[in-house]
């Protein structure tokens, strides 16, 4: 069982930056693939980024590539999402997820989810 708690969301102006954190419980964090997803009002949840168990492999949605960076610190049981050059269309609830398997962009293939943190980008 893995419990995930996100933090770091908030209100930021367009062009600004935020860093989201996702703290995980459990001693097997380093064995999980971790992902970030987001859901805007009235829209379906969408993939943002994923990182392999050792941080060696990352994938990003085209919409955030070059602006967002996913990373992890297995010693701290934490995964991060550094978001730069934020746009109003990045406004959403951001959730982290854990998967006991290979990297995937498909949300239904993740086993554990956090409650989410709101990111609002103003113009």
C-alpha positions as CSV (number, residue, x, y, z in Angstrom):
1,X,0.0,0.0,0.0
2,X,1.3,3.5,-0.9
3,X,-0.2,6.8,0.3
4,X,0.6,9.9,-1.7
5,X,0.3,13.5,-0.6
6,X,0.8,16.4,-3.0
7,X,1.8,19.9,-2.0
8,X,3.1,23.1,-3.6
9,X,0.1,24.2,-5.6
10,X,-1.2,27.7,-5.6
11,X,-1.9,30.9,-7.6
12,X,0.8,32.2,-10.0
13,X,0.9,34.6,-12.8
14,X,1.5,33.5,-16.4
15,X,5.2,33.1,-17.0
16,X,5.9,32.1,-13.4
17,X,7.0,28.9,-11.8
18,X,5.9,26.4,-9.2
19,X,7.3,23.2,-7.8
20,X,4.9,20.5,-6.8
21,X,6.0,17.8,-4.4
22,X,4.4,14.4,-3.8
23,X,5.4,12.6,-0.6
24,X,4.9,8.8,-0.5
25,X,4.6,6.5,2.4
26,X,6.0,3.0,2.5
27,X,9.4,1.5,2.1
28,X,9.0,0.4,-1.5
29,X,8.7,3.8,-3.1
30,X,11.9,3.3,-5.1
31,X,10.3,0.4,-6.9
32,X,7.4,2.4,-8.3
33,X,7.0,4.3,-11.5
34,X,5.6,7.7,-10.6
35,X,3.5,10.0,-12.7
36,X,1.9,13.4,-12.7
37,X,-1.6,14.0,-14.2
38,X,-3.8,17.0,-14.3
39,X,-7.5,17.7,-14.7
40,X,-9.0,21.0,-15.6
41,X,-12.7,21.9,-14.9
42,X,-14.9,20.2,-17.4
43,X,-12.1,18.2,-19.0
44,X,-10.8,14.7,-18.7
45,X,-7.7,13.8,-16.7
46,X,-4.6,14.1,-18.8
47,X,-1.1,12.8,-18.6
48,X,1.7,15.3,-17.7
49,X,4.9,13.4,-17.0
50,X,6.2,10.1,-15.7
51,X,9.5,8.9,-14.3
52,X,11.0,5.5,-13.9
53,X,12.0,3.9,-10.5
54,X,15.6,5.2,-10.7
55,X,14.8,8.5,-12.4
56,X,16.7,7.4,-15.6
57,X,13.7,7.5,-17.9
58,X,11.2,10.3,-18.2
59,X,8.3,11.1,-20.5
60,X,6.4,14.3,-21.0
61,X,3.2,15.4,-22.6
62,X,3.9,17.5,-25.7
63,X,2.1,20.4,-24.1
64,X,4.6,20.7,-21.2
65,X,7.8,19.4,-22.8
66,X,10.6,21.9,-22.3
67,X,8.7,23.7,-19.5
68,X,8.1,21.0,-16.9
69,X,10.6,18.7,-15.3
70,X,9.8,15.6,-13.3
71,X,12.4,14.3,-10.8
72,X,12.5,12.0,-7.7
73,X,14.5,11.6,-4.5
74,X,14.1,8.0,-3.4
75,X,15.9,8.7,-0.1
76,X,13.1,11.2,0.7
77,X,10.2,9.1,-0.9
78,X,9.3,12.2,-2.9
79,X,8.6,13.0,-6.5
80,X,8.7,16.6,-7.9
81,X,7.3,18.5,-10.8
82,X,9.1,21.7,-11.6
83,X,6.8,23.9,-13.7
84,X,8.3,26.9,-15.5
85,X,6.9,29.3,-18.0
86,X,3.4,28.6,-16.8
87,X,0.5,29.3,-19.0
88,X,-3.2,29.9,-18.2
89,X,-4.0,26.6,-19.8
90,X,-1.9,24.8,-17.2
91,X,-4.6,25.6,-14.6
92,X,-5.8,22.3,-13.2
93,X,-5.8,20.0,-10.2
94,X,-2.5,18.2,-10.4
95,X,-2.3,14.6,-9.0
96,X,0.6,12.2,-8.5
97,X,0.2,8.5,-9.0
98,X,2.3,5.4,-8.4
99,X,2.5,2.3,-10.5
100,X,4.1,-1.1,-9.8
101,X,5.1,-1.7,-13.4
102,X,6.7,0.0,-16.4
103,X,6.3,3.6,-17.4
104,X,3.0,4.5,-19.0
105,X,0.9,7.6,-19.9
106,X,-2.3,5.8,-19.2
107,X,-3.9,6.9,-16.0
108,X,-6.0,3.7,-15.5
109,X,-2.7,1.7,-15.2
110,X,-1.6,3.5,-12.1
111,X,-2.3,1.8,-8.8
112,X,-2.3,4.6,-6.2
113,X,-3.3,8.3,-6.4
114,X,-2.9,11.4,-4.2
115,X,-5.8,13.8,-3.5
116,X,-4.4,16.5,-5.8
117,X,-3.3,20.0,-5.5
118,X,-4.7,23.0,-7.3
119,X,-2.6,25.1,-9.6
120,X,-4.1,28.3,-10.9
121,X,-2.3,30.4,-13.5
122,X,-3.6,33.9,-14.0
123,X,-3.1,36.1,-17.0
